Amino acid sequence: MKDLKNLYLELEKRISDNIVEIKTIDLWSEQVSFMAEEHPFKSPAVFFGFRTLEQNNMSEKVQNLTMQVDTYLFYETFADTSKGSKKQEKALGFLDLLTKINACLHGSSGLYFHEMKRTGFNPVETGGAGILYVQRYQFTMIDDSAQILYENLKFDNMEIEVIREEIPAKEIIVGVYSPITTD
């Protein structure tokens, strides 16, 4: 999909322009599960993972796609959300970021996508000192990356040479199979 790169950049800009607290935006590749081995990133972080849900062929190698973007929010903190904890307000800031992401994406359209709506929301286990939730959004987009670009050829000044030759006749074999006889 030629516009997937542009779609990613459009969503990246939408988040970075509107949510200044987000420090890292990247494509999802399970960075959180392999933090020791992965390239370090700053938190809070948003990661995008794209998938196709449905493809409808339009014409001339153009498809209307129903897509899903999994929008992961990772918030690294040792703060606790429990009542009375010293840093409860800081930990609850994570929930504010989830709301801001939804405000940026749900009900929106852009240059490379149409009719984005949230379709899912759930926590993801990290096994570490961080909170990870995913919000799923569905949208439509046009994919014309397989479309063949062609130029109509003109046949001006074209010459054709016709050669007449007699083609020799082929020998026809009749009765290739022997008749079956029964006694």
Backbone bond lengths (Angstrom), bond angles and torsions (degrees), N, CA, C in turn:
res aa  C-N    CA-C-N  psi(-1)  N-CA   C-N-CA  omega(-1)  CA-C   N-CA-C  phi
1 M - - - 1.450 - - 1.519 108.89 -
2 K 1.282 114.85 113.99 1.459 118.44 -175.98 1.520 112.85 -67.47
3 D 1.336 118.51 -27.07 1.458 120.43 -177.56 1.526 113.23 -92.13
4 L 1.320 118.78 2.44 1.454 120.44 178.92 1.524 110.56 -63.83
5 K 1.317 116.83 -39.13 1.466 120.73 177.08 1.530 109.99 -62.22
6 N 1.328 116.04 -45.75 1.468 119.51 179.68 1.529 111.70 -66.56
7 L 1.326 116.57 -36.18 1.457 120.73 176.53 1.525 110.10 -61.76
8 Y 1.333 116.76 -47.94 1.467 120.69 178.29 1.534 110.17 -57.19
9 L 1.329 116.56 -48.48 1.470 120.09 -178.30 1.529 111.71 -63.08
10 E 1.328 117.21 -35.53 1.464 120.63 178.13 1.533 110.70 -66.66
11 L 1.327 117.53 -44.18 1.459 120.40 178.27 1.530 111.49 -67.85
12 E 1.326 116.30 -39.27 1.459 121.00 176.85 1.534 110.67 -58.30
13 K 1.309 116.46 -45.70 1.469 121.39 179.97 1.527 110.96 -66.26
14 R 1.319 116.53 -41.43 1.470 121.15 178.99 1.535 110.58 -57.23
15 I 1.342 116.43 -44.06 1.464 120.88 179.74 1.531 110.81 -71.21
16 S 1.331 117.14 -49.69 1.471 119.93 -175.02 1.525 112.51 -66.27
17 D 1.327 117.69 -32.88 1.468 120.20 179.17 1.530 112.76 -73.69
18 N 1.326 116.81 -26.84 1.462 119.95 -172.49 1.525 115.11 -109.52
19 I 1.322 117.89 -16.45 1.465 120.14 -178.79 1.524 107.89 -129.63
20 V 1.317 115.67 89.11 1.472 121.10 -174.60 1.521 112.83 -66.55
21 E 1.338 118.22 -19.91 1.467 121.10 -179.51 1.521 112.69 -70.26
22 I 1.327 118.37 -21.89 1.476 121.97 -178.52 1.521 108.43 -72.35
23 K 1.328 115.51 124.29 1.476 121.39 -176.31 1.526 113.55 -97.63
24 T 1.336 117.26 -26.42 1.464 121.46 -177.28 1.521 108.79 -137.16
25 I 1.343 116.20 135.84 1.459 122.71 172.35 1.527 105.99 -131.22
26 D 1.343 116.26 130.81 1.459 119.65 -174.76 1.530 109.02 -157.43
27 L 1.330 116.32 170.46 1.461 120.81 170.53 1.523 108.59 -75.68
28 W 1.310 116.62 145.13 1.458 122.12 -179.33 1.519 110.20 -74.33
29 S 1.334 116.41 126.66 1.459 121.60 171.91 1.531 109.00 -144.67
30 E 1.309 114.64 39.54 1.464 122.88 178.78 1.524 112.28 57.37
31 Q 1.344 116.04 36.43 1.459 121.23 -179.86 1.527 111.99 -55.28
32 V 1.320 117.10 -36.48 1.458 122.10 -175.06 1.521 111.57 -67.49
33 S 1.320 116.68 -33.72 1.462 120.79 -179.46 1.522 112.78 -73.01
34 F 1.319 116.75 -20.88 1.463 121.32 -175.94 1.529 110.59 -128.22
35 M 1.326 115.98 47.48 1.475 119.66 -173.85 1.530 112.61 -61.60
36 A 1.318 118.58 -33.78 1.465 120.93 -179.22 1.524 111.14 -69.73
37 E 1.345 117.05 -33.68 1.459 120.74 -177.13 1.529 113.06 -92.94
38 E 1.329 117.33 -22.09 1.463 121.95 -174.88 1.529 111.60 -80.85
39 H 1.316 114.13 164.33 1.456 121.19 171.03 1.526 107.56 -61.64
40 P 1.341 118.47 127.77 1.470 119.11 -177.24 1.531 111.92 -61.78
41 F 1.311 115.69 146.62 1.457 120.77 177.00 1.520 108.79 -137.77
42 K 1.330 115.05 156.09 1.461 120.86 -179.88 1.519 110.00 -89.05
43 S 1.312 114.89 148.41 1.457 121.76 -179.88 1.531 108.53 -112.63
44 P 1.309 117.80 148.08 1.454 131.14 3.48 1.531 111.46 -71.26
45 A 1.326 114.23 147.28 1.465 120.87 -176.52 1.525 110.03 -131.18
46 V 1.327 115.28 146.76 1.463 122.59 174.80 1.523 107.48 -118.87
47 F 1.326 115.28 133.50 1.460 121.83 178.34 1.526 108.65 -125.37
48 F 1.341 116.09 140.00 1.463 121.85 179.81 1.523 110.10 -111.66
49 G 1.334 116.25 134.36 1.458 122.49 172.88 1.525 108.29 -127.09
50 F 1.329 117.24 125.73 1.463 122.05 -175.28 1.521 111.31 -105.74
51 R 1.327 116.38 146.77 1.465 121.89 172.94 1.524 109.13 -152.19
52 T 1.329 114.72 152.54 1.459 121.22 177.11 1.522 108.98 -92.01
53 L 1.323 117.22 132.29 1.461 122.34 177.14 1.520 111.83 -99.97
54 E 1.335 117.06 -36.18 1.467 120.87 -177.62 1.529 108.98 -155.10
55 Q 1.355 114.93 144.19 1.459 120.75 177.81 1.525 108.37 -125.18
56 N 1.313 116.72 129.78 1.461 121.52 175.25 1.523 108.01 -121.99
57 N 1.345 115.68 119.05 1.449 119.71 178.88 1.519 109.81 -71.96
58 M 1.317 115.70 134.81 1.461 120.96 179.63 1.528 109.21 -100.90
59 S 1.313 116.32 -71.76 1.463 121.52 176.68 1.514 108.36 -172.94
60 E 1.315 115.18 161.67 1.465 121.76 176.20 1.524 112.87 42.45
61 K 1.345 116.50 49.84 1.459 123.47 175.92 1.529 113.52 62.84
62 V 1.312 116.92 32.80 1.458 122.88 176.92 1.524 107.60 -113.09
63 Q 1.320 116.19 135.45 1.461 120.69 178.85 1.520 111.35 -122.79
64 N 1.324 115.44 146.05 1.449 122.48 168.86 1.527 105.31 -98.23
65 L 1.329 117.52 117.75 1.455 122.15 -174.35 1.523 110.81 -106.18
66 T 1.312 115.71 138.37 1.453 121.36 165.77 1.522 104.75 -98.49
67 M 1.319 115.93 118.99 1.462 122.15 -173.50 1.523 110.39 -115.43
68 Q 1.326 114.06 161.05 1.459 121.34 172.34 1.516 107.62 -127.32
69 V 1.315 116.33 137.30 1.458 120.79 170.63 1.518 107.27 -119.37
70 D 1.338 115.12 122.12 1.455 121.68 173.56 1.519 106.26 -87.35
71 T 1.321 116.20 119.91 1.461 121.67 -176.77 1.524 108.07 -109.49
72 Y 1.325 115.81 104.00 1.459 122.04 -177.46 1.524 109.55 -91.08
73 L 1.319 116.74 133.68 1.461 122.12 172.27 1.516 107.47 -114.74
74 F 1.328 115.88 118.68 1.459 121.56 176.93 1.512 108.43 -109.87
75 Y 1.323 114.86 131.85 1.459 122.63 -176.62 1.517 107.12 -132.15
76 E 1.330 116.34 105.13 1.464 120.42 -178.11 1.519 109.17 -85.27
77 T 1.311 115.42 119.98 1.461 119.49 -178.99 1.518 110.53 -160.90
78 F 1.316 114.75 148.93 1.459 120.72 170.51 1.527 109.32 -100.16
79 A 1.329 116.03 -1.35 1.461 120.23 179.53 1.524 109.33 -66.54
80 D 1.318 114.96 154.16 1.456 121.94 -174.97 1.523 109.55 -115.50
81 T 1.318 117.11 139.34 1.466 120.71 179.64 1.524 112.61 -87.28
82 S 1.314 117.40 -2.82 1.470 119.15 -175.27 1.531 111.44 -67.39
83 K 1.330 114.66 152.00 1.462 122.13 -178.86 1.526 110.04 -58.07
84 G 1.316 114.80 130.09 1.455 120.72 177.40 1.512 115.25 86.50
85 S 1.326 118.55 -5.25 1.469 119.04 179.85 1.528 109.42 -68.89
86 K 1.339 115.68 150.42 1.461 121.12 -174.45 1.533 112.44 -63.47
87 K 1.308 116.42 -34.55 1.473 119.56 -176.36 1.531 111.35 -114.25
88 Q 1.305 116.68 34.22 1.467 120.71 -179.17 1.527 110.94 -59.35
89 E 1.319 116.94 -43.87 1.472 120.23 -177.69 1.532 111.15 -60.74
90 K 1.339 116.45 -41.32 1.473 119.97 178.31 1.536 110.36 -63.41
91 A 1.306 116.89 -44.68 1.467 120.75 -179.25 1.524 110.87 -64.86
92 L 1.318 117.21 -37.13 1.463 120.52 179.71 1.532 112.32 -72.36
93 G 1.318 117.23 -13.44 1.465 121.22 174.57 1.519 111.73 -58.67
94 F 1.314 116.70 -26.28 1.463 122.42 176.16 1.528 110.75 -58.22
95 L 1.328 116.25 -43.32 1.466 120.60 -179.68 1.531 111.18 -66.17
96 D 1.330 116.34 -34.74 1.474 119.65 175.22 1.525 110.82 -62.71
97 L 1.339 116.60 -39.59 1.470 119.65 179.69 1.526 111.46 -66.84
98 L 1.320 117.63 -38.18 1.466 120.13 176.02 1.527 110.46 -59.37
99 T 1.326 115.90 -42.05 1.469 120.99 179.13 1.524 110.83 -65.06
100 K 1.323 117.77 -41.52 1.470 121.10 179.97 1.534 111.04 -65.48
101 I 1.331 116.77 -39.98 1.473 119.64 177.97 1.521 109.66 -62.05
102 N 1.322 116.48 -44.92 1.465 119.97 178.87 1.525 110.79 -61.90
103 A 1.316 117.33 -39.22 1.468 120.61 178.39 1.529 111.35 -63.48
104 C 1.327 117.28 -32.96 1.471 121.33 178.92 1.523 112.63 -73.62
105 L 1.330 117.26 -32.39 1.463 119.94 -169.96 1.528 114.90 -107.75
106 H 1.318 118.20 -45.14 1.467 120.30 -174.45 1.539 111.23 -64.66
107 G 1.329 115.51 132.87 1.464 121.24 178.71 1.513 114.02 75.66
108 S 1.322 117.00 15.79 1.468 119.67 -176.40 1.528 111.75 -106.95
109 S 1.321 114.24 162.39 1.463 123.70 171.04 1.518 106.49 -136.90
110 G 1.309 116.29 159.73 1.457 120.23 179.98 1.510 110.51 -145.52
111 L 1.309 115.89 -163.39 1.464 120.55 178.86 1.526 111.40 -69.79
112 Y 1.337 117.49 -32.17 1.459 121.22 -172.97 1.520 113.74 -115.92
113 F 1.327 118.61 5.07 1.457 121.12 178.24 1.523 109.81 -150.35
114 H 1.334 115.39 160.06 1.459 121.40 -178.65 1.533 109.56 -136.52
115 E 1.299 115.45 145.95 1.473 123.13 168.42 1.527 113.58 55.80
116 M 1.324 117.75 52.94 1.455 120.15 179.06 1.529 110.05 -74.34
117 K 1.333 115.23 134.23 1.466 119.91 177.46 1.527 109.19 -142.46
118 R 1.335 115.62 144.63 1.464 119.27 178.67 1.525 109.10 -75.91
119 T 1.336 116.04 133.49 1.460 120.99 -178.98 1.525 112.49 -122.78
120 G 1.311 118.48 -5.78 1.452 120.28 -179.43 1.509 111.63 -164.48
121 F 1.346 113.99 160.74 1.451 120.83 -176.68 1.523 107.29 -162.33
122 N 1.331 118.10 123.15 1.452 119.14 176.72 1.524 111.89 -162.47
123 P 1.343 115.91 157.73 1.464 119.98 175.31 1.527 110.25 -76.36
124 V 1.325 115.28 156.92 1.458 121.87 176.01 1.528 106.60 -126.87
125 E 1.314 116.98 131.89 1.467 121.00 -179.72 1.525 110.28 -68.99
126 T 1.334 115.97 133.97 1.463 120.26 178.89 1.519 112.28 -112.48
127 G 1.320 117.38 -29.27 1.450 120.22 -177.57 1.515 113.31 73.09
128 G 1.331 117.17 9.89 1.461 120.11 -179.09 1.516 111.31 -135.90
129 A 1.308 114.62 -164.32 1.460 121.32 -177.94 1.521 110.32 -88.22
130 G 1.279 115.40 62.56 1.450 119.03 179.46 1.507 110.18 -158.32
131 I 1.320 114.53 159.33 1.455 121.32 177.29 1.525 106.40 -111.35
132 L 1.329 117.19 132.49 1.462 121.85 -179.55 1.524 108.53 -133.15
133 Y 1.319 115.23 122.49 1.464 121.82 174.89 1.515 107.73 -126.57
134 V 1.320 115.77 153.57 1.459 121.10 175.39 1.525 108.15 -123.08
135 Q 1.308 114.89 134.20 1.462 122.20 170.88 1.519 106.09 -113.20
136 R 1.329 116.14 130.62 1.466 120.90 -178.89 1.518 109.21 -104.07
137 Y 1.332 114.35 135.37 1.458 120.62 179.03 1.516 108.94 -125.84
138 Q 1.305 115.30 144.30 1.464 122.24 177.75 1.522 107.63 -116.14
139 F 1.334 115.61 143.00 1.461 121.01 179.85 1.517 108.91 -156.77
140 T 1.306 116.50 171.39 1.460 120.99 175.94 1.518 109.49 -115.35
141 M 1.321 113.98 152.94 1.473 120.22 174.99 1.523 108.57 -154.39
142 I 1.305 115.62 157.51 1.462 122.68 177.39 1.520 108.06 -96.51
143 D 1.338 116.44 133.09 1.461 121.51 176.65 1.518 108.50 -119.65
144 D 1.321 115.98 111.71 1.459 120.96 178.09 1.528 111.11 -114.27
145 S 1.334 117.05 22.63 1.464 120.85 -175.97 1.521 113.38 -67.00
146 A 1.327 118.33 -21.89 1.468 120.44 179.69 1.526 112.59 -93.43
147 Q 1.298 115.92 -0.53 1.463 119.39 -176.67 1.524 110.45 -67.01
148 I 1.325 115.07 131.62 1.468 119.98 179.69 1.519 108.63 -84.29
149 L 1.302 114.14 125.67 1.455 118.61 175.52 1.521 107.53 -91.44
150 Y 1.269 115.97 127.03 1.460 118.62 -177.78 1.526 109.10 -137.66
151 E 1.295 113.72 161.20 1.456 121.58 178.94 1.522 106.71 -119.73
152 N 1.309 116.05 131.64 1.464 119.22 177.72 1.518 108.55 -65.33
153 L 1.310 115.27 127.18 1.455 120.12 -179.30 1.523 109.65 -87.64
154 K 1.313 115.53 140.84 1.454 120.57 176.78 1.522 107.41 -102.60
155 F 1.329 115.60 141.34 1.448 120.56 -178.63 1.526 111.12 -105.86
156 D 1.297 116.78 34.20 1.464 120.40 177.00 1.528 109.20 -68.33
157 N 1.305 115.94 146.34 1.461 123.04 176.69 1.530 113.13 55.99
158 M 1.293 116.13 36.91 1.450 120.24 179.15 1.520 108.89 -97.01
159 E 1.316 116.78 135.26 1.455 121.21 179.12 1.519 109.32 -112.37
160 I 1.327 115.08 141.17 1.453 121.06 178.45 1.523 107.75 -122.81
161 E 1.319 116.56 133.73 1.456 121.18 178.21 1.526 107.51 -113.17
162 V 1.332 116.14 127.59 1.459 121.42 179.72 1.526 107.54 -109.78
163 I 1.318 114.91 126.77 1.468 120.24 179.69 1.519 107.26 -112.61
164 R 1.349 116.11 125.17 1.469 120.30 178.78 1.519 108.14 -101.17
165 E 1.299 115.26 120.95 1.458 121.40 175.92 1.510 107.96 -133.51
166 E 1.340 113.84 150.27 1.452 118.02 176.70 1.522 107.96 -88.59
167 I 1.301 114.76 128.67 1.465 120.60 -178.29 1.518 107.40 -94.26
168 P 1.352 118.22 126.77 1.463 120.60 -179.41 1.528 110.84 -65.76
169 A 1.337 115.85 143.43 1.465 121.53 179.50 1.514 109.34 -71.91
170 K 1.304 115.92 147.03 1.462 121.06 178.29 1.516 108.12 -94.79
171 E 1.325 115.88 148.42 1.454 120.98 178.40 1.520 108.31 -73.66
172 I 1.306 115.87 129.87 1.452 121.24 179.95 1.508 108.24 -98.60
173 I 1.285 117.31 126.79 1.464 122.20 179.66 1.508 107.39 -99.80
174 V 1.332 115.15 122.10 1.457 121.05 179.52 1.518 107.91 -103.05
175 G 1.303 117.11 142.00 1.456 120.53 177.50 1.492 112.76 72.18
176 V 1.270 118.22 53.71 1.464 122.08 -179.50 1.512 110.07 -63.54
177 Y 1.314 117.01 -35.35 1.463 120.98 -178.30 1.534 108.49 -97.72
178 S 1.318 116.33 141.49 1.465 120.86 175.30 1.520 108.17 -75.53
179 P 1.353 115.08 145.67 1.469 116.75 177.58 1.515 111.46 -64.74
180 I 1.282 115.96 144.55 1.479 121.15 179.07 1.527 107.05 -85.57
181 T 1.315 116.56 128.50 1.465 121.01 177.56 1.505 109.01 -115.27
182 T 1.300 113.53 145.10 1.463 118.47 177.32 1.511 107.77 -121.26
183 D 1.276 119.15 143.97 1.455 123.86 178.06 1.490 110.90 -95.87
